[in-house]
Amino acid sequence: MRANITRKLAGKVALVTGGSRGIGAAIAKRLAADGAAVALTYSASPAKADEVVRSIKAAGGKALAIKADAADTEAVRLAVAKTIGTFGGIDILVNNAGALAIAPIEQFSLEDFEKLIAVNVRGLFVATQEAARHLREDGRIIHIGSTNSERMPFVGGSVYALTKGAVAGFTKGLARDLGPRGITVNNVQPGPIDTDMNPANTDFACDTVPFTALLRYGQPDEIASFVAYLASPEASFITGASLLADGGYAA
């Protein structure tokens, strides 16, 4: 484990949706390194999910992988229940699961529209609602939104931006709903991050990098460290915020 720092999340239980790879995997590993027991969901990558769990356990942590497609309402609810049943409660929910489809609005299919709404909005709502019923005092809800809710500099991203804009608005209202219980709700908005789904060595990446102030893609660990801070006691007075972690993409 992270022996060189205080384990600020010791005794906490976290659920990370879409935690088998990319940003989600980095978040799961970081929360575990900071002391939390971590459950993570996956939809179609059991081997990758098991690899994350093995990595956490090898470092002395506690982890559990749960098959649950974010578009499947009942599966999402059961994932919350299984997290609580296994680890005895829940303190932190990270809504990381997401879907992406890009096309000009005239060509955007209703099927893709419904998928983005189902995963990015409805799935996030269901996980949040179910977790909120059980979150302990001073709990944390952290959404993984997108800088594209504030800036969409290319054609075809309107529906994706719509869903991430919904997340930003939901964050503000939810902070009011849950604030009296000491639960904070925040929305981390990454920019271009080097993952399997959005690698930094493609033509798209070459076109995207000049839009960032730092002239580079970010790394999943850079988002995970921000999430870990928001999950910690140090961030107890931050709520209702949509916070950019985008290398200046929206600057």
Salt bridges, closest charged atoms under 4 A:
ASP34 OD1 - ARG2 NE 3.40
ASP34 OD2 - ARG30 NE 3.15
ASP91 OD2 - ARG136 NH2 2.64
GLU130 OE1 - ARG133 NH1 2.87
GLU130 OE2 - HIS134 NE2 3.79
ASP196 OD2 - LYS48 NZ 3.91
GLU222 OE2 - ARG216 NH2 2.83
GLU234 OE1 - LYS8 NZ 2.96
